[in-house]
Amino acid sequence: MKKKEIILSLAPSFFGDNVNTDLIHAPSNFTINRDRLHSDYVGPKNKDTDKNPERIIIAGENFGLGSSRFSTVIALKNSGVRIVAADSISRIFERNLACCAIFAFRFAPGIKAAEYFNNESQSVIEVKIEPRAQKAVALIKQAGGKKTAEAFMDIYLYRIAAAGGMVNYIACKK
């Protein structure tokens, strides 16, 4: 079976360094109703007002540190997040993202998100994902930008996210 590349155009949300899960999804927003979980930090997905309700988060170091509540990842999913690309991502958070069908990419060594992406502009971010033998590679570029940033994701986590999350991945394996 040939591995297919994925090409996406996503609305950006920009974050700095050390953004913890309590900022992404405040404990005061917690609910057991999965459909009502959202992230005030990213903004709710609104098909009526968003031209592109699917989002990419571009972040600095230590994205997703702190509590490992899975509800934070569901809140991101409900807010339209398809990809997180960061200088570094908390290990547990990275796995939780994949389990909820959100791709979690780490920028290549030497690449700093702030040097490649202009958070002043809300232009679309173009992403081309290529699965390879040991890892998935994402080529990420701001529309109209001249620089393309390369980011990587563990191939196992990529397969989980590409399957639609852990439940779907396990179901496909049976």
N, C-alpha and C positions, 0 to 999 in steps of 0.2 A: 504494500500500500504506500503510495507516494504521499509524503507530508505536504500539506497545503499551507501556503503563506496566508496571512490575514492582513488586510489593509483597512485601516479605520481613520476617520476624521472625527475628532472629539473636541468638545468645548473644554478649555483648561480651567483648573483651579490651582492656584499657586500657594505653596506653603514654605516656610523657612525651616530652620533646624529645630530639633527637639520638640516636635509636636506630639503630645501624648494623646492617648485614647479618650481621656476625659475632656479634652478640647474638641476632638473630632465629634464625639457623641457624649454630651454632658449627662451625668447620672440623673439629673432632673428630667431628662427626656426618656428615661428608661420605661419600657412597657413590655408586657408579655405578648401584646398584640403585634406580631411581626409586620403587618401591613402599615402600622402607624410609626414604626421606627424610622427616623430620618436624622440627618446631620445638619444642624443649623450652621455649622462651620462651612460646609460645602454648599448648602442650599438645597431646597427640595426640588425634585424633578417635576417640572411643570410643562406638559406637552403643549399647553395653550400659549405660553409666553416664551419658552425656549425654542430657538431655531434648531438647536441640536441638544436634546436632553441627555445624550450620553456624554460622559465626562472622563477626562484624564486628570489625575492629580500629579503635579510636578512638585517635588519636595527636596529638601536638603538632607542633612544627616539625622539619623535616629528617628525616622518617621514611624509612628505607631508604638512608641515606648509606653510603658505604664501597664495598666490593667489589661488582662488578656480576655476581657469580656467579648464573646462572639457577637453580642448585640451591636457593637460598634461597627463590625464588618457588614452586618445586615443593614445598618443605617446608611452606610456608604453605598451599598448595592441599591437600596431604595431611593437614593439621591441620584442615581444614574451613573455611578462610577464604574467604568469598565477596566481601567488600568491605573495602577499606581506606579510611577517611575520616580525613584528617589536616589540620593547619594548613598544612603543606607537605610535599611528597614529592620525593625525589631524582628527577631527570628520567629517568635510565636505568631506575631501579627502577620508576617509574610505567609505563613502556612494557613492561617485563618482566612486570609484573602483568597488564596487558591481554592480552599474548600468551599467558598461562596461564589466561585466562578469569576473572580476578579484577578486579572493578571498583575503580578507584582515583580517589576523589573528594577534591578540595581544598575545604576550607571557604571560604565567601564571605569577602571582606575584612571585617575587624572582628569576625569570629566566632572565638573561641578555644574549642577542644574542652573545656578544663577548666572553662569557665564554663557549659557546656550539659549536661555529662554528669557524673553522680555515680559515680565509680569505686568507691565504698563498696558500692553496690548492684549486684547481679548481675542486675538485671531485664533483660528482653529489650529489644533495640533494634529499633524499627520503622522501616523504610526504604521510601519510595515513590520510584521512579526514573521520571522522565519524559524521554524523548528529545525534543529540540527541534532546530531547524535547525542551529545552530552548536555546541551543547553538550548534554550530558545533565545534568539537574538532579536532585539527590537531596534529599528532605526527610527528615531524620533526627531521631527523637525517642525518648527513653528511655520505656519503658512506664510510665505513671503520671506522667510529667513534664509540665511546663507549657510548656516551650520547644521549638520546632522549629528545628533548625539547617539552613541551606541550604548545599549543597555542589555543586561543578561538576566535570564531566569533559569533556575534548575529545571531540567527537562521533565522530571517527575511532577513537579508542581505545575508546570505548564500543561501537562496532559490532564491533570485534575481540573484546572481552570477551563481548558478548552472543551472538556467533556460536559461542562455546565455545573461543576462542583463535585464534591466528594461522593455524594449519594449517586449521582449519574455515573461517575467514574467506576464505582464499585458495581453498579448494575450492569454496565457494559462488559465488565470482566467476567461475569457469571455466565 
